[in-house]
Amino acid sequence: MTRRDASPSSPPPHALALIRHAPVPPRDRLLDGVMAAGLGLGGIAVLVILLWITSPHPDDGPGGALRIAADLWLVAHGAPLVRTETLSGSPAPVGLVPLLLCAVPVWLLHRTARGAARGPVSARVPGGGPGTGPGTDPGAGDTGAAWRATCWIVAGYLLVAAAVTGYAASGPIRVDPLGAALRLPAVAAAAAAAGTWTGLGRPLPDAPPRLLRRMRRVRRRAERPALTRAGASAALRGAAASAAALCAGGALLAAGALLWHVATAQRAAFPSQEQPAPEWPGLAAVLLLALALTPNAAVWGAAYGLGPGFTLGGGSTVRPAAVTGLPPLPDFPLLAAVPVEGPGTPVTWAAALVVPLAAALLAAWCVARAAVPAAGGPAALDGRATAGAAALAACGCGAAMAVLAACAGGPLGTGALVHIGPDWRLTGAAALGWTAALGVPAALAMRSWRLRPARGH
């Protein structure tokens, strides 16, 4: 009965199973890269076209709106722009990248590469084939195929990027082709590589044999290594936690300053008091730009809390100690959070010092928990290993904040506007210094405190 009811043209069930579980050829991943780029570009284009349609006085046609969308998509990858229509007549660079805008293409590439490394979804369901189950990942087994698929994904992505770069290479605000050629492939490759590494289960590379032999000789010479694998893992967690705490503290500082100057922020959003009904497309564009720059404001706030602060051009400095040399600021909501010019007050000092203190204590807590996993139980790390892990966490935090500070700033012109934002060298050094000076003794104290119940018995 079953054989007669089946269609003559339908393949047998075992053939359908083989089709479902067959791996995707790596070259077919080229289309996945094209789709990832198209989704990001299409989302930005839809938003820009919507604002252009609803604008009562558009300055340009649909071609100009599409060129703006292409510029924004390239900026999201770190590609610098050049503004040709200036008062001086010389081109002015625009390199301040909204970090929230970067999250869209990075997430799309990361997700695409992660899915390619894990393999077909049907091959990962329980009972889907031999070697599959709830905790297995058949697609992650062939590491070479996964990395080849990643190369094809990046190649497809860069094909779209090359076409968009050529389209956006003209106009009053155009992309710098050389800057795009240097930065965009690096961002795409890094995001895709991170996705592939995640899809493969985050494997750690094997150390070279020569390095392993040297490590064995060092271990034989020393009774106890200064830093074990558990200590290194604790240092990585502490570095990530302290950097996240610094950014969260910077975001709270920026939000508090905006609430303190809420009237100034409202005047920046609604510049004309005689016009009760503002042009909503322009207001929406300003608010969307402010939203895209909120991660930048968090990093700027973290730099302010660490002490070096940031600059708004023209030799100005915004620090807890003093705010000096502020140029005339445009009417922009986020700029309302900038303190008034003058020396620092006890309130600004107290608010700023909370940020590095919280970051150092969080890093110390991560290291202390790894040193003594259970309160009152045995210690997994001795005092020297705990101090080394805390110092290594401080180094990681400093490196992370230096990278974030470099990404959060950039030029908005020439001369006085050649750099806007924090100095990555000072910010990284301050994060390293604060976290090391406060985190190392705090980690040792927390380790002793967690060992205290065991000593009482």
KOLNUDREN-469619 format. One line per field, with one value per residue (C-alpha): x, y, z; residue in one letter. Coordinates in Angstrom, 2 decimals. Example, Ala and Ser with C-alpha at 12.3 -4.5 7.8 and 13.67 -1.06 7.14 Angstrom:
BEGIN
east: 12.30|13.67;
north: -4.50|-1.06;
up: 7.80|7.14;
residuo: a|s;
//
This chain:
BEGIN
east: 0.00|2.75|4.76|1.70|0.73|4.20|4.77|6.99|9.03|9.69|13.09|13.25|13.32|17.01|17.88|15.95|17.89|21.17|20.08|19.11|22.36|24.67|27.17|26.97|29.91|32.23|31.86|28.13|28.91|29.81|26.08|25.82|28.38|26.52|23.25|24.83|26.12|22.81|20.79|22.90|22.94|19.23|18.27|20.17|18.84|15.22|15.67|17.33|14.71|11.93|13.39|13.84|10.24|8.79|11.02|8.99|12.03|14.42|17.73|18.45|16.76|16.59|20.10|21.48|19.55|20.92|24.43|23.98|22.87|25.98|28.14|26.57|27.06|30.72|31.17|29.76|32.85|35.24|35.74|36.52|34.52|35.66|33.56|34.38|32.10|33.81|34.29|38.04|37.66|39.96|38.49|37.82|37.92|35.01|36.23|34.09|32.32|29.03|29.77|26.15|25.98|28.93|26.98|24.65|27.20|29.42|26.49|25.33|28.79|29.36|26.02|26.58|30.07|28.92|26.09|28.45|30.86|28.12|26.71|23.09|20.47|18.82|22.07|22.06|18.60|18.43|18.20|19.12|21.82|24.81|26.82|24.16|22.46|21.43|25.00|26.84|27.75|28.58|29.23|32.03|34.10|35.70|37.76|39.37|36.02|34.70|37.59|37.34|33.65|34.61|36.95|34.14|31.74|34.24|34.86|31.14|30.87|33.80|32.30|29.31|31.61|33.66|30.53|29.24|32.62|32.63|29.09|29.91|33.21|31.55|29.34|29.67|30.36|32.28|34.16|37.94|38.70|42.13|40.78|37.91|40.32|42.43|39.73|36.69|38.39|39.96|36.60|34.87|37.61|37.70|33.92|33.75|36.72|35.13|31.90|33.72|35.69|32.43|30.75|33.64|33.23|35.89|38.87|42.24|45.18|47.89|51.14|54.22|56.42|59.39|57.29|55.99|59.55|60.57|57.52|58.39|61.93|60.60|58.18|60.96|63.06|60.23|58.36|55.11|54.38|53.47|50.34|48.40|45.67|43.02|44.74|44.88|41.18|40.41|42.51|40.56|37.25|38.50|39.71|36.38|34.40|36.46|36.27|32.50|32.24|34.19|31.90|28.80|30.09|30.86|27.32|25.91|28.07|26.86|23.22|23.50|25.04|22.25|19.62|21.40|21.37|18.03|16.91|19.97|19.37|15.75|16.86|19.34|16.61|14.04|16.17|13.25|10.85|8.55|8.00|5.89|5.67|9.22|10.06|9.86|12.13|14.98|14.31|14.18|17.50|19.13|17.77|18.84|22.35|22.43|21.30|24.02|26.61|25.57|28.35|30.83|29.46|29.89|33.57|34.06|32.47|34.79|37.80|36.46|36.11|39.60|41.09|42.51|39.10|38.55|38.80|36.22|38.77|40.70|43.01|40.12|40.19|37.26|38.54|37.38|40.18|39.11|37.30|39.32|39.30|35.82|35.02|31.51|29.52|26.73|23.17|23.32|21.59|24.61|26.83|24.55|26.24|29.58|30.34|30.67|34.13|36.03|37.89|36.57|34.38|34.19|31.02|32.75|35.74|33.51|31.38|34.46|36.35|33.47|34.04|37.63|36.94|34.00|35.98|38.96|36.77|34.91|38.17|39.43|36.22|36.54|40.14|39.35|36.50|38.84|41.48|39.02|36.07|34.07|34.08|35.88|37.14|40.63|42.48|43.02|45.56|48.16|48.90|51.50|49.26|46.34|48.41|49.68|46.14|44.95|47.89|47.19|43.52|44.64|46.76|43.80|41.53|44.02|44.36|40.58|40.01|42.78|41.11|37.67|39.01|40.69|37.42|35.22|37.07|38.20|38.46|35.59|37.65|41.06|42.96|41.11|38.81|41.55|40.73|37.56|37.29|39.65|43.33|43.69|47.19|46.26|42.97|44.59|47.40|44.93|42.77|45.86|47.12|43.80|42.94|46.41|46.77|43.34|42.67|45.79|45.51|41.74|42.07|44.50|42.20|39.15|41.08|41.98|38.38|37.09|39.62|38.61|35.87|38.31|40.81|38.12|37.58;
north: 0.00|2.43|1.75|2.22|5.52|6.99|9.19|7.60|10.77|11.26|10.06|7.37|8.49|7.67|9.92|12.81|12.31|12.43|15.64|17.25|16.32|17.02|19.78|23.00|23.40|26.21|28.09|28.33|30.46|33.29|34.05|34.06|36.85|38.80|38.36|39.49|42.66|43.23|42.91|45.50|47.88|47.40|48.14|51.42|52.33|51.76|54.01|56.79|56.59|56.74|59.91|61.38|60.63|62.16|65.24|68.30|70.00|67.36|68.83|66.14|63.43|59.69|59.27|61.52|59.60|56.29|57.75|58.80|55.25|53.89|56.35|55.30|51.61|52.19|54.32|51.42|49.45|52.21|53.63|57.38|59.94|63.17|66.33|68.31|71.33|73.33|77.03|76.81|74.86|72.05|68.60|67.76|64.20|62.73|59.76|59.70|56.31|55.75|52.52|51.39|51.54|49.15|46.51|45.77|44.61|42.96|40.95|39.91|38.70|36.99|35.18|34.11|32.72|31.01|29.27|28.17|26.67|24.80|23.24|22.67|23.04|19.75|17.94|19.13|17.94|14.85|11.72|13.57|11.13|9.22|11.02|13.65|14.36|17.08|17.94|17.31|19.62|17.76|20.89|21.90|18.81|19.82|22.79|23.26|23.35|25.86|28.25|27.85|28.71|31.78|32.92|32.60|34.52|37.35|37.34|37.72|40.46|42.35|42.12|44.13|46.46|47.17|48.05|50.30|52.01|52.79|54.17|56.36|57.69|60.86|63.56|66.31|63.66|60.77|57.81|57.67|54.63|54.03|54.17|51.86|49.41|49.30|49.16|47.45|44.09|44.03|44.55|41.98|39.38|39.91|39.60|36.50|34.88|35.47|33.90|30.85|30.43|30.59|28.11|25.65|25.73|28.35|25.98|27.07|26.68|24.18|25.69|25.14|22.22|24.51|26.69|23.60|22.39|25.76|25.83|22.38|23.52|26.61|24.48|22.11|25.03|26.60|24.72|26.52|28.52|32.15|31.81|28.63|27.95|28.71|32.00|32.96|32.20|34.30|37.13|37.10|37.18|39.96|42.03|41.66|42.45|45.52|46.91|46.36|48.06|51.07|51.42|50.99|53.59|55.95|55.47|56.30|59.42|60.56|59.79|61.63|64.66|64.67|64.55|67.36|69.49|68.26|71.79|72.31|68.95|69.92|73.21|71.30|68.95|71.75|74.79|77.12|78.04|79.88|76.75|74.36|71.74|70.95|69.02|65.47|63.88|66.18|65.61|61.85|61.97|63.91|61.52|58.47|59.90|60.55|56.97|55.62|57.65|56.44|53.78|56.51|58.62|55.66|55.30|59.07|58.94|56.10|58.15|61.05|58.85|57.44|60.93|61.66|62.78|63.73|66.65|68.43|70.03|73.26|72.11|71.69|69.19|67.78|66.16|65.84|68.21|70.99|71.77|74.17|75.63|74.59|75.73|76.86|73.63|72.90|72.23|68.47|66.61|64.53|67.61|68.94|66.46|68.27|70.06|73.81|75.30|75.75|73.85|70.58|70.34|67.69|66.39|65.78|64.18|61.87|60.90|60.20|58.15|55.71|54.43|53.09|51.92|49.78|48.37|47.43|45.80|43.78|42.53|41.64|39.75|37.67|36.76|36.06|33.71|31.78|31.69|30.28|28.75|27.93|30.19|28.36|25.69|24.99|27.60|26.94|29.78|30.86|34.48|34.95|33.43|35.58|38.75|37.73|37.06|40.43|42.21|40.38|41.40|45.01|44.69|43.24|46.00|48.64|47.09|46.84|50.45|51.64|49.90|51.24|54.78|54.60|53.42|55.96|59.05|60.43|63.52|65.78|68.17|69.75|71.99|72.24|69.34|66.93|64.74|64.47|62.14|60.49|59.79|56.02|55.98|57.94|56.09|52.67|53.66|55.08|51.94|49.79|51.92|52.19|48.50|47.35|49.73|48.92|45.46|43.58|44.36|43.99|40.54|39.42|40.79|39.08|35.82|35.99|36.82|33.81|31.59|32.95|30.39|27.53|29.02|29.29|25.53;
up: 0.00|0.91|-2.25|-4.49|-2.79|-3.18|-6.22|-8.90|-9.22|-5.47|-4.20|-1.53|2.14|2.60|-0.38|1.20|4.43|2.53|0.80|4.10|5.80|2.86|3.67|1.71|-0.71|0.42|-2.87|-2.33|0.73|-1.64|-1.90|1.90|2.06|-0.62|1.31|4.60|2.94|1.18|4.37|6.19|3.25|2.59|6.19|6.20|2.74|3.80|6.83|4.81|2.02|4.61|6.11|2.62|1.64|4.79|4.61|3.52|1.94|0.54|-0.56|-3.15|-5.18|-4.48|-5.87|-3.16|-0.49|-1.76|-1.79|1.86|2.68|0.97|2.92|6.22|5.43|4.64|7.77|9.79|8.70|9.71|6.22|6.38|4.45|2.81|2.77|-0.38|0.09|2.84|3.53|2.97|-0.26|0.87|1.53|5.19|6.55|8.52|10.52|13.67|13.47|15.36|17.20|17.39|13.60|13.46|15.37|12.43|9.79|12.39|13.77|10.29|9.29|12.64|12.41|8.80|9.47|12.66|10.83|8.06|10.60|12.43|9.28|8.23|10.91|9.97|10.72|14.30|15.38|17.62|15.51|12.34|11.35|12.60|15.20|15.86|19.12|21.53|22.45|19.20|16.37|13.17|11.20|13.50|12.80|9.47|10.51|7.11|5.31|7.85|7.28|3.52|3.77|5.78|3.01|0.46|2.75|3.12|-0.64|-1.35|1.23|-0.27|-3.75|-2.54|-0.62|-3.75|-5.71|-2.93|-2.62|-6.32|-6.09|-3.06|-4.45|-5.75|-4.35|-1.74|0.91|-0.61|0.72|0.77|-1.44|0.08|3.64|2.71|1.07|4.24|6.93|5.46|4.62|8.09|9.81|7.60|8.09|11.87|12.25|10.04|11.78|15.18|13.95|12.58|15.79|17.76|15.45|15.86|19.63|20.43|20.14|21.46|19.05|19.91|21.06|18.87|19.98|20.63|22.94|24.76|25.37|26.77|29.05|30.37|31.15|32.96|34.98|35.98|37.22|39.23|41.91|41.11|37.98|38.51|36.36|35.69|33.12|35.76|36.53|32.86|32.47|35.54|34.15|30.89|32.73|34.97|32.01|30.21|33.35|34.23|30.69|30.66|34.05|32.76|29.75|31.90|34.35|31.48|30.15|33.58|33.78|30.36|31.22|34.52|32.84|30.25|32.98|34.82|31.65|30.35|29.47|27.28|25.59|24.86|23.33|21.17|19.95|19.52|18.64|17.83|20.59|18.18|16.10|18.20|15.44|14.27|11.15|12.39|9.74|10.73|14.41|13.87|12.00|14.84|17.47|15.46|15.12|18.87|19.48|17.18|19.10|22.58|22.72|21.80|24.64|27.02|26.06|26.36|29.81|30.79|29.65|31.71|34.77|34.34|34.34|30.86|29.58|25.95|23.60|21.46|19.17|19.28|22.07|24.52|27.38|29.34|32.53|36.13|37.13|34.77|31.53|29.40|25.90|24.84|21.29|20.30|20.29|17.82|18.95|19.40|22.28|23.38|23.60|26.34|28.69|28.41|31.72|31.77|31.43|34.66|37.39|38.73|41.80|44.54|42.88|39.55|41.27|43.35|40.36|38.25|40.85|41.22|37.67|37.98|41.53|40.42|37.49|39.68|42.33|39.71|38.21|41.69|42.45|39.28|40.13|43.80|42.87|40.61|43.34|45.90|44.01|47.15|50.20|52.96|50.59|49.27|47.24|43.55|43.24|45.75|46.55|43.82|41.15|42.33|42.09|38.64|37.41|38.72|37.05|33.79|34.02|34.39|31.25|29.35|30.57|29.48|26.03|25.61|26.64|24.33|21.39|22.34|22.75|19.33|17.74|19.58|18.35|15.04|12.87|11.89|9.78|9.62|11.99|15.30|14.38|13.39|16.42|18.50|21.47|23.97|23.48|23.20|24.69|27.81|28.23|28.00|30.37|32.90|32.76|33.28|36.16|38.02|37.65|38.67|41.62|43.05|41.67|42.78|46.52|46.39|44.78|47.50|50.22|48.73|48.44|52.13|52.99|51.05|52.86|56.27|57.12|56.46|58.89|61.56|61.47;
residuo: m|t|r|r|d|a|s|p|s|s|p|p|p|h|a|l|a|l|i|r|h|a|p|v|p|p|r|d|r|l|l|d|g|v|m|a|a|g|l|g|l|g|g|i|a|v|l|v|i|l|l|w|i|t|s|p|h|p|d|d|g|p|g|g|a|l|r|i|a|a|d|l|w|l|v|a|h|g|a|p|l|v|r|t|e|t|l|s|g|s|p|a|p|v|g|l|v|p|l|l|l|c|a|v|p|v|w|l|l|h|r|t|a|r|g|a|a|r|g|p|v|s|a|r|v|p|g|g|g|p|g|t|g|p|g|t|d|p|g|a|g|d|t|g|a|a|w|r|a|t|c|w|i|v|a|g|y|l|l|v|a|a|a|v|t|g|y|a|a|s|g|p|i|r|v|d|p|l|g|a|a|l|r|l|p|a|v|a|a|a|a|a|a|a|g|t|w|t|g|l|g|r|p|l|p|d|a|p|p|r|l|l|r|r|m|r|r|v|r|r|r|a|e|r|p|a|l|t|r|a|g|a|s|a|a|l|r|g|a|a|a|s|a|a|a|l|c|a|g|g|a|l|l|a|a|g|a|l|l|w|h|v|a|t|a|q|r|a|a|f|p|s|q|e|q|p|a|p|e|w|p|g|l|a|a|v|l|l|l|a|l|a|l|t|p|n|a|a|v|w|g|a|a|y|g|l|g|p|g|f|t|l|g|g|g|s|t|v|r|p|a|a|v|t|g|l|p|p|l|p|d|f|p|l|l|a|a|v|p|v|e|g|p|g|t|p|v|t|w|a|a|a|l|v|v|p|l|a|a|a|l|l|a|a|w|c|v|a|r|a|a|v|p|a|a|g|g|p|a|a|l|d|g|r|a|t|a|g|a|a|a|l|a|a|c|g|c|g|a|a|m|a|v|l|a|a|c|a|g|g|p|l|g|t|g|a|l|v|h|i|g|p|d|w|r|l|t|g|a|a|a|l|g|w|t|a|a|l|g|v|p|a|a|l|a|m|r|s|w|r|l|r|p|a|r|g|h;
//
